[in-house]
């Protein structure tokens, strides 16, 4: 997929799509790229938090099983 190199919104959308398919490392990379482009872009920061939250829940669920 091609994304404009300086378009934080596109990387943020890409990150959210990766979260939906549980590709959490790729999601973090996309969100971090968006934050590097625009450090005030709150949707990317939200995506980072959401991804970390999903990672922790995944680890807790494994420990319970």
PDB file of N, CA, C and O in Angstrom:
ATOM      1  N   UNK A   1       0.835  -1.158   0.000  1.00  0.00           N
ATOM      2  CA  UNK A   1       0.000   0.000   0.000  1.00  0.00           C
ATOM      3  C   UNK A   1       0.890   1.235   0.000  1.00  0.00           C
ATOM      4  O   UNK A   1       1.896   1.277   0.708  1.00  0.00           O
ATOM      5  N   UNK A   2       0.528   2.230  -0.783  1.00  0.00           N
ATOM      6  CA  UNK A   2       1.267   3.475  -0.810  1.00  0.00           C
ATOM      7  C   UNK A   2       0.530   4.528   0.009  1.00  0.00           C
ATOM      8  O   UNK A   2      -0.689   4.675  -0.076  1.00  0.00           O
ATOM      9  N   UNK A   3       1.307   5.249   0.798  1.00  0.00           N
ATOM     10  CA  UNK A   3       0.761   6.311   1.627  1.00  0.00           C
ATOM     11  C   UNK A   3       1.629   7.539   1.418  1.00  0.00           C
ATOM     12  O   UNK A   3       2.852   7.436   1.323  1.00  0.00           O
ATOM     13  N   UNK A   4       0.992   8.704   1.346  1.00  0.00           N
ATOM     14  CA  UNK A   4       1.773   9.932   1.252  1.00  0.00           C
ATOM     15  C   UNK A   4       2.708  10.011   2.450  1.00  0.00           C
ATOM     16  O   UNK A   4       2.269   9.816   3.583  1.00  0.00           O
ATOM     17  N   UNK A   5       3.976  10.289   2.224  1.00  0.00           N
ATOM     18  CA  UNK A   5       4.950  10.237   3.315  1.00  0.00           C
ATOM     19  C   UNK A   5       4.672  11.185   4.483  1.00  0.00           C
ATOM     20  O   UNK A   5       5.075  10.874   5.604  1.00  0.00           O
ATOM     21  N   UNK A   6       4.021  12.298   4.284  1.00  0.00           N
ATOM     22  CA  UNK A   6       3.804  13.276   5.348  1.00  0.00           C
ATOM     23  C   UNK A   6       2.318  13.441   5.693  1.00  0.00           C
ATOM     24  O   UNK A   6       1.900  14.533   6.080  1.00  0.00           O
ATOM     25  N   UNK A   7       1.523  12.392   5.562  1.00  0.00           N
ATOM     26  CA  UNK A   7       0.085  12.467   5.786  1.00  0.00           C
ATOM     27  C   UNK A   7      -0.274  11.620   7.006  1.00  0.00           C
ATOM     28  O   UNK A   7      -0.532  10.422   6.884  1.00  0.00           O
ATOM     29  N   UNK A   8      -0.288  12.247   8.178  1.00  0.00           N
ATOM     30  CA  UNK A   8      -0.503  11.539   9.440  1.00  0.00           C
ATOM     31  C   UNK A   8      -1.851  10.809   9.462  1.00  0.00           C
ATOM     32  O   UNK A   8      -1.951   9.707  10.002  1.00  0.00           O
ATOM     33  N   UNK A   9      -2.867  11.409   8.887  1.00  0.00           N
ATOM     34  CA  UNK A   9      -4.198  10.812   8.887  1.00  0.00           C
ATOM     35  C   UNK A   9      -4.191   9.433   8.221  1.00  0.00           C
ATOM     36  O   UNK A   9      -4.831   8.504   8.713  1.00  0.00           O
ATOM     37  N   UNK A  10      -3.482   9.301   7.123  1.00  0.00           N
ATOM     38  CA  UNK A  10      -3.435   8.018   6.416  1.00  0.00           C
ATOM     39  C   UNK A  10      -2.776   6.938   7.273  1.00  0.00           C
ATOM     40  O   UNK A  10      -3.246   5.801   7.322  1.00  0.00           O
ATOM     41  N   UNK A  11      -1.692   7.300   7.942  1.00  0.00           N
ATOM     42  CA  UNK A  11      -1.024   6.324   8.808  1.00  0.00           C
ATOM     43  C   UNK A  11      -1.901   5.943   9.994  1.00  0.00           C
ATOM     44  O   UNK A  11      -1.881   4.798  10.446  1.00  0.00           O
ATOM     45  N   UNK A  12      -2.664   6.897  10.493  1.00  0.00           N
ATOM     46  CA  UNK A  12      -3.574   6.609  11.599  1.00  0.00           C
ATOM     47  C   UNK A  12      -4.669   5.636  11.158  1.00  0.00           C
ATOM     48  O   UNK A  12      -4.980   4.680  11.869  1.00  0.00           O
ATOM     49  N   UNK A  13      -5.242   5.882  10.002  1.00  0.00           N
ATOM     50  CA  UNK A  13      -6.259   4.947   9.485  1.00  0.00           C
ATOM     51  C   UNK A  13      -5.668   3.559   9.269  1.00  0.00           C
ATOM     52  O   UNK A  13      -6.299   2.550   9.585  1.00  0.00           O
ATOM     53  N   UNK A  14      -4.464   3.515   8.732  1.00  0.00           N
ATOM     54  CA  UNK A  14      -3.789   2.242   8.533  1.00  0.00           C
ATOM     55  C   UNK A  14      -3.602   1.524   9.870  1.00  0.00           C
ATOM     56  O   UNK A  14      -3.816   0.316   9.969  1.00  0.00           O
ATOM     57  N   UNK A  15      -3.207   2.270  10.882  1.00  0.00           N
ATOM     58  CA  UNK A  15      -3.042   1.681  12.209  1.00  0.00           C
ATOM     59  C   UNK A  15      -4.332   1.090  12.745  1.00  0.00           C
ATOM     60  O   UNK A  15      -4.331  -0.010  13.298  1.00  0.00           O
ATOM     61  N   UNK A  16      -5.430   1.811  12.585  1.00  0.00           N
ATOM     62  CA  UNK A  16      -6.720   1.291  13.066  1.00  0.00           C
ATOM     63  C   UNK A  16      -7.135   0.035  12.296  1.00  0.00           C
ATOM     64  O   UNK A  16      -7.732  -0.874  12.873  1.00  0.00           O
ATOM     65  N   UNK A  17      -6.830  -0.020  11.021  1.00  0.00           N
ATOM     66  CA  UNK A  17      -7.131  -1.238  10.254  1.00  0.00           C
ATOM     67  C   UNK A  17      -6.302  -2.410  10.761  1.00  0.00           C
ATOM     68  O   UNK A  17      -6.810  -3.527  10.869  1.00  0.00           O
ATOM     69  N   UNK A  18      -5.035  -2.168  11.074  1.00  0.00           N
ATOM     70  CA  UNK A  18      -4.198  -3.233  11.633  1.00  0.00           C
ATOM     71  C   UNK A  18      -4.734  -3.698  12.987  1.00  0.00           C
ATOM     72  O   UNK A  18      -4.686  -4.892  13.286  1.00  0.00           O
ATOM     73  N   UNK A  19      -5.236  -2.795  13.797  1.00  0.00           N
ATOM     74  CA  UNK A  19      -5.811  -3.186  15.083  1.00  0.00           C
ATOM     75  C   UNK A  19      -6.996  -4.116  14.857  1.00  0.00           C
ATOM     76  O   UNK A  19      -7.145  -5.112  15.565  1.00  0.00           O
ATOM     77  N   UNK A  20      -7.828  -3.806  13.889  1.00  0.00           N
ATOM     78  CA  UNK A  20      -9.014  -4.629  13.622  1.00  0.00           C
ATOM     79  C   UNK A  20      -8.663  -6.064  13.252  1.00  0.00           C
ATOM     80  O   UNK A  20      -9.411  -6.991  13.564  1.00  0.00           O
ATOM     81  N   UNK A  21      -7.527  -6.245  12.588  1.00  0.00           N
ATOM     82  CA  UNK A  21      -7.132  -7.606  12.185  1.00  0.00           C
ATOM     83  C   UNK A  21      -6.070  -8.181  13.127  1.00  0.00           C
ATOM     84  O   UNK A  21      -5.403  -9.165  12.805  1.00  0.00           O
ATOM     85  N   UNK A  22      -5.924  -7.539  14.311  1.00  0.00           N
ATOM     86  CA  UNK A  22      -5.021  -8.013  15.358  1.00  0.00           C
ATOM     87  C   UNK A  22      -3.549  -8.039  14.940  1.00  0.00           C
ATOM     88  O   UNK A  22      -2.786  -8.858  15.452  1.00  0.00           O
ATOM     89  N   UNK A  23      -3.144  -7.180  14.041  1.00  0.00           N
ATOM     90  CA  UNK A  23      -1.727  -7.011  13.683  1.00  0.00           C
ATOM     91  C   UNK A  23      -1.192  -5.850  14.517  1.00  0.00           C
ATOM     92  O   UNK A  23      -0.957  -4.757  14.004  1.00  0.00           O
ATOM     93  N   UNK A  24      -1.004  -6.105  15.808  1.00  0.00           N
ATOM     94  CA  UNK A  24      -0.759  -5.026  16.758  1.00  0.00           C
ATOM     95  C   UNK A  24       0.614  -4.366  16.594  1.00  0.00           C
ATOM     96  O   UNK A  24       0.739  -3.159  16.801  1.00  0.00           O
ATOM     97  N   UNK A  25       1.624  -5.119  16.233  1.00  0.00           N
ATOM     98  CA  UNK A  25       2.949  -4.515  16.020  1.00  0.00           C
ATOM     99  C   UNK A  25       2.928  -3.590  14.804  1.00  0.00           C
ATOM    100  O   UNK A  25       3.511  -2.507  14.835  1.00  0.00           O
ATOM    101  N   UNK A  26       2.266  -4.012  13.749  1.00  0.00           N
ATOM    102  CA  UNK A  26       2.142  -3.157  12.566  1.00  0.00           C
ATOM    103  C   UNK A  26       1.303  -1.923  12.884  1.00  0.00           C
ATOM    104  O   UNK A  26       1.578  -0.834  12.381  1.00  0.00           O
ATOM    105  N   UNK A  27       0.283  -2.095  13.719  1.00  0.00           N
ATOM    106  CA  UNK A  27      -0.544  -0.960  14.123  1.00  0.00           C
ATOM    107  C   UNK A  27       0.291   0.065  14.866  1.00  0.00           C
ATOM    108  O   UNK A  27       0.207   1.261  14.587  1.00  0.00           O
ATOM    109  N   UNK A  28       1.103  -0.402  15.821  1.00  0.00           N
ATOM    110  CA  UNK A  28       1.958   0.524  16.567  1.00  0.00           C
ATOM    111  C   UNK A  28       2.908   1.266  15.648  1.00  0.00           C
ATOM    112  O   UNK A  28       3.120   2.467  15.814  1.00  0.00           O
ATOM    113  N   UNK A  29       3.479   0.572  14.689  1.00  0.00           N
ATOM    114  CA  UNK A  29       4.400   1.218  13.753  1.00  0.00           C
ATOM    115  C   UNK A  29       3.684   2.316  12.967  1.00  0.00           C
ATOM    116  O   UNK A  29       4.233   3.402  12.779  1.00  0.00           O
ATOM    117  N   UNK A  30       2.482   2.044  12.513  1.00  0.00           N
ATOM    118  CA  UNK A  30       1.719   3.048  11.755  1.00  0.00           C
ATOM    119  C   UNK A  30       1.365   4.244  12.624  1.00  0.00           C
ATOM    120  O   UNK A  30       1.506   5.388  12.192  1.00  0.00           O
ATOM    121  N   UNK A  31       0.905   3.989  13.847  1.00  0.00           N
ATOM    122  CA  UNK A  31       0.553   5.092  14.752  1.00  0.00           C
ATOM    123  C   UNK A  31       1.780   5.921  15.111  1.00  0.00           C
ATOM    124  O   UNK A  31       1.706   7.148  15.172  1.00  0.00           O
ATOM    125  N   UNK A  32       2.903   5.257  15.347  1.00  0.00           N
ATOM    126  CA  UNK A  32       4.130   5.997  15.686  1.00  0.00           C
ATOM    127  C   UNK A  32       4.598   6.857  14.521  1.00  0.00           C
ATOM    128  O   UNK A  32       5.099   7.962  14.725  1.00  0.00           O
ATOM    129  N   UNK A  33       4.437   6.359  13.311  1.00  0.00           N
ATOM    130  CA  UNK A  33       4.782   7.167  12.145  1.00  0.00           C
ATOM    131  C   UNK A  33       3.905   8.407  12.087  1.00  0.00           C
ATOM    132  O   UNK A  33       4.391   9.502  11.805  1.00  0.00           O
ATOM    133  N   UNK A  34       2.619   8.242  12.352  1.00  0.00           N
ATOM    134  CA  UNK A  34       1.702   9.385  12.350  1.00  0.00           C
ATOM    135  C   UNK A  34       2.109  10.412  13.399  1.00  0.00           C
ATOM    136  O   UNK A  34       2.057  11.614  13.138  1.00  0.00           O
ATOM    137  N   UNK A  35       2.511   9.955  14.578  1.00  0.00           N
ATOM    138  CA  UNK A  35       2.919  10.868  15.651  1.00  0.00           C
ATOM    139  C   UNK A  35       4.222  11.574  15.295  1.00  0.00           C
ATOM    140  O   UNK A  35       4.401  12.744  15.631  1.00  0.00           O
ATOM    141  N   UNK A  36       5.127  10.881  14.623  1.00  0.00           N
ATOM    142  CA  UNK A  36       6.366  11.535  14.177  1.00  0.00           C
ATOM    143  C   UNK A  36       6.076  12.641  13.175  1.00  0.00           C
ATOM    144  O   UNK A  36       6.749  13.672  13.164  1.00  0.00           O
ATOM    145  N   UNK A  37       5.078  12.426  12.339  1.00  0.00           N
ATOM    146  CA  UNK A  37       4.695  13.437  11.353  1.00  0.00           C
ATOM    147  C   UNK A  37       4.023  14.621  12.026  1.00  0.00           C
ATOM    148  O   UNK A  37       4.331  15.774  11.725  1.00  0.00           O
ATOM    149  N   UNK A  38       3.100  14.330  12.941  1.00  0.00           N
ATOM    150  CA  UNK A  38       2.353  15.396  13.631  1.00  0.00           C
ATOM    151  C   UNK A  38       2.148  14.976  15.081  1.00  0.00           C
ATOM    152  O   UNK A  38       1.244  14.199  15.388  1.00  0.00           O
ATOM    153  N   UNK A  39       2.987  15.490  15.962  1.00  0.00           N
ATOM    154  CA  UNK A  39       2.955  15.068  17.369  1.00  0.00           C
ATOM    155  C   UNK A  39       1.689  15.508  18.096  1.00  0.00           C
ATOM    156  O   UNK A  39       1.435  15.053  19.212  1.00  0.00           O
ATOM    157  N   UNK A  40       0.898  16.374  17.496  1.00  0.00           N
ATOM    158  CA  UNK A  40      -0.344  16.829  18.135  1.00  0.00           C
ATOM    159  C   UNK A  40      -1.564  16.066  17.613  1.00  0.00           C
ATOM    160  O   UNK A  40      -2.695  16.374  17.991  1.00  0.00           O
ATOM    161  N   UNK A  41      -1.346  15.095  16.766  1.00  0.00           N
ATOM    162  CA  UNK A  41      -2.464  14.370  16.162  1.00  0.00           C
ATOM    163  C   UNK A  41      -3.010  13.356  17.170  1.00  0.00           C
ATOM    164  O   UNK A  41      -2.475  12.257  17.313  1.00  0.00           O
ATOM    165  N   UNK A  42      -4.084  13.742  17.865  1.00  0.00           N
ATOM    166  CA  UNK A  42      -4.576  12.956  19.001  1.00  0.00           C
ATOM    167  C   UNK A  42      -5.101  11.585  18.593  1.00  0.00           C
ATOM    168  O   UNK A  42      -5.042  10.653  19.395  1.00  0.00           O
ATOM    169  N   UNK A  43      -5.608  11.433  17.384  1.00  0.00           N
ATOM    170  CA  UNK A  43      -6.119  10.121  16.959  1.00  0.00           C
ATOM    171  C   UNK A  43      -5.008   9.074  16.927  1.00  0.00           C
ATOM    172  O   UNK A  43      -5.237   7.904  17.235  1.00  0.00           O
ATOM    173  N   UNK A  44      -3.817   9.500  16.555  1.00  0.00           N
ATOM    174  CA  UNK A  44      -2.686   8.564  16.544  1.00  0.00           C
ATOM    175  C   UNK A  44      -2.289   8.197  17.976  1.00  0.00           C
ATOM    176  O   UNK A  44      -1.985   7.037  18.258  1.00  0.00           O
ATOM    177  N   UNK A  45      -2.293   9.180  18.879  1.00  0.00           N
ATOM    178  CA  UNK A  45      -1.994   8.889  20.283  1.00  0.00           C
ATOM    179  C   UNK A  45      -3.046   7.944  20.869  1.00  0.00           C
ATOM    180  O   UNK A  45      -2.717   7.026  21.619  1.00  0.00           O
ATOM    181  N   UNK A  46      -4.293   8.175  20.525  1.00  0.00           N
ATOM    182  CA  UNK A  46      -5.363   7.285  20.977  1.00  0.00           C
ATOM    183  C   UNK A  46      -5.105   5.863  20.461  1.00  0.00           C
ATOM    184  O   UNK A  46      -5.254   4.890  21.200  1.00  0.00           O
ATOM    185  N   UNK A  47      -4.720   5.757  19.196  1.00  0.00           N
ATOM    186  CA  UNK A  47      -4.441   4.448  18.612  1.00  0.00           C
ATOM    187  C   UNK A  47      -3.314   3.725  19.325  1.00  0.00           C
ATOM    188  O   UNK A  47      -3.379   2.511  19.517  1.00  0.00           O
ATOM    189  N   UNK A  48      -2.276   4.462  19.721  1.00  0.00           N
ATOM    190  CA  UNK A  48      -1.174   3.848  20.469  1.00  0.00           C
ATOM    191  C   UNK A  48      -1.694   3.303  21.793  1.00  0.00           C
ATOM    192  O   UNK A  48      -1.379   2.174  22.169  1.00  0.00           O
ATOM    193  N   UNK A  49      -2.486   4.098  22.497  1.00  0.00           N
ATOM    194  CA  UNK A  49      -3.052   3.645  23.765  1.00  0.00           C
ATOM    195  C   UNK A  49      -3.959   2.438  23.598  1.00  0.00           C
ATOM    196  O   UNK A  49      -3.898   1.491  24.381  1.00  0.00           O
ATOM    197  N   UNK A  50      -4.792   2.478  22.583  1.00  0.00           N
ATOM    198  CA  UNK A  50      -5.693   1.360  22.300  1.00  0.00           C
ATOM    199  C   UNK A  50      -4.904   0.083  22.009  1.00  0.00           C
ATOM    200  O   UNK A  50      -5.254  -0.996  22.487  1.00  0.00           O
ATOM    201  N   UNK A  51      -3.849   0.216  21.231  1.00  0.00           N
ATOM    202  CA  UNK A  51      -3.038  -0.944  20.878  1.00  0.00           C
ATOM    203  C   UNK A  51      -2.356  -1.531  22.104  1.00  0.00           C
ATOM    204  O   UNK A  51      -2.357  -2.748  22.292  1.00  0.00           O
ATOM    205  N   UNK A  52      -1.768  -0.668  22.947  1.00  0.00           N
ATOM    206  CA  UNK A  52      -1.156  -1.170  24.183  1.00  0.00           C
ATOM    207  C   UNK A  52      -2.199  -1.844  25.072  1.00  0.00           C
ATOM    208  O   UNK A  52      -1.920  -2.879  25.677  1.00  0.00           O
ATOM    209  N   UNK A  53      -3.376  -1.274  25.153  1.00  0.00           N
ATOM    210  CA  UNK A  53      -4.453  -1.866  25.947  1.00  0.00           C
ATOM    211  C   UNK A  53      -4.801  -3.261  25.418  1.00  0.00           C
ATOM    212  O   UNK A  53      -4.964  -4.199  26.199  1.00  0.00           O
ATOM    213  N   UNK A  54      -4.912  -3.395  24.113  1.00  0.00           N
ATOM    214  CA  UNK A  54      -5.230  -4.705  23.521  1.00  0.00           C
ATOM    215  C   UNK A  54      -4.104  -5.704  23.773  1.00  0.00           C
ATOM    216  O   UNK A  54      -4.367  -6.882  24.011  1.00  0.00           O
ATOM    217  N   UNK A  55      -2.853  -5.246  23.724  1.00  0.00           N
ATOM    218  CA  UNK A  55      -1.728  -6.143  23.979  1.00  0.00           C
ATOM    219  C   UNK A  55      -1.768  -6.653  25.418  1.00  0.00           C
ATOM    220  O   UNK A  55      -1.558  -7.842  25.654  1.00  0.00           O
ATOM    221  N   UNK A  56      -2.033  -5.777  26.375  1.00  0.00           N
ATOM    222  CA  UNK A  56      -2.098  -6.178  27.779  1.00  0.00           C
ATOM    223  C   UNK A  56      -3.250  -7.147  27.994  1.00  0.00           C
ATOM    224  O   UNK A  56      -3.081  -8.152  28.685  1.00  0.00           O
ATOM    225  N   UNK A  57      -4.420  -6.870  27.420  1.00  0.00           N
ATOM    226  CA  UNK A  57      -5.555  -7.779  27.556  1.00  0.00           C
ATOM    227  C   UNK A  57      -5.239  -9.136  26.954  1.00  0.00           C
ATOM    228  O   UNK A  57      -5.647 -10.165  27.494  1.00  0.00           O
ATOM    229  N   UNK A  58      -4.524  -9.151  25.852  1.00  0.00           N
ATOM    230  CA  UNK A  58      -4.155 -10.411  25.211  1.00  0.00           C
ATOM    231  C   UNK A  58      -3.242 -11.221  26.136  1.00  0.00           C
ATOM    232  O   UNK A  58      -3.406 -12.433  26.272  1.00  0.00           O
ATOM    233  N   UNK A  59      -2.294 -10.554  26.759  1.00  0.00           N
ATOM    234  CA  UNK A  59      -1.376 -11.240  27.674  1.00  0.00           C
ATOM    235  C   UNK A  59      -2.126 -11.751  28.902  1.00  0.00           C
ATOM    236  O   UNK A  59      -1.881 -12.872  29.347  1.00  0.00           O
ATOM    237  N   UNK A  60      -3.027 -10.953  29.453  1.00  0.00           N
ATOM    238  CA  UNK A  60      -3.802 -11.373  30.622  1.00  0.00           C
ATOM    239  C   UNK A  60      -4.671 -12.569  30.270  1.00  0.00           C
ATOM    240  O   UNK A  60      -4.769 -13.507  31.062  1.00  0.00           O
ATOM    241  N   UNK A  61      -5.298 -12.561  29.109  1.00  0.00           N
ATOM    242  CA  UNK A  61      -6.136 -13.687  28.699  1.00  0.00           C
ATOM    243  C   UNK A  61      -5.334 -14.971  28.544  1.00  0.00           C
ATOM    244  O   UNK A  61      -5.824 -16.051  28.873  1.00  0.00           O
ATOM    245  N   UNK A  62      -4.124 -14.865  28.053  1.00  0.00           N
ATOM    246  CA  UNK A  62      -3.269 -16.051  27.923  1.00  0.00           C
ATOM    247  C   UNK A  62      -2.917 -16.586  29.293  1.00  0.00           C
ATOM    248  O   UNK A  62      -2.939 -17.798  29.508  1.00  0.00           O
ATOM    249  N   UNK A  63      -2.587 -15.685  30.243  1.00  0.00           N
ATOM    250  CA  UNK A  63      -2.223 -16.103  31.600  1.00  0.00           C
ATOM    251  C   UNK A  63      -3.378 -16.790  32.318  1.00  0.00           C
ATOM    252  O   UNK A  63      -3.161 -17.709  33.107  1.00  0.00           O
ATOM    253  N   UNK A  64      -4.601 -16.349  32.047  1.00  0.00           N
ATOM    254  CA  UNK A  64      -5.772 -16.933  32.710  1.00  0.00           C
ATOM    255  C   UNK A  64      -6.032 -18.338  32.191  1.00  0.00           C
ATOM    256  O   UNK A  64      -6.422 -19.223  32.952  1.00  0.00           O
ATOM    257  N   UNK A  65      -5.820 -18.542  30.917  1.00  0.00           N
ATOM    258  CA  UNK A  65      -6.068 -19.858  30.309  1.00  0.00           C
ATOM    259  C   UNK A  65      -4.982 -20.780  30.748  1.00  0.00           C
ATOM    260  O   UNK A  65      -4.973 -21.950  30.364  1.00  0.00           O
TER     261      UNK A  65
END
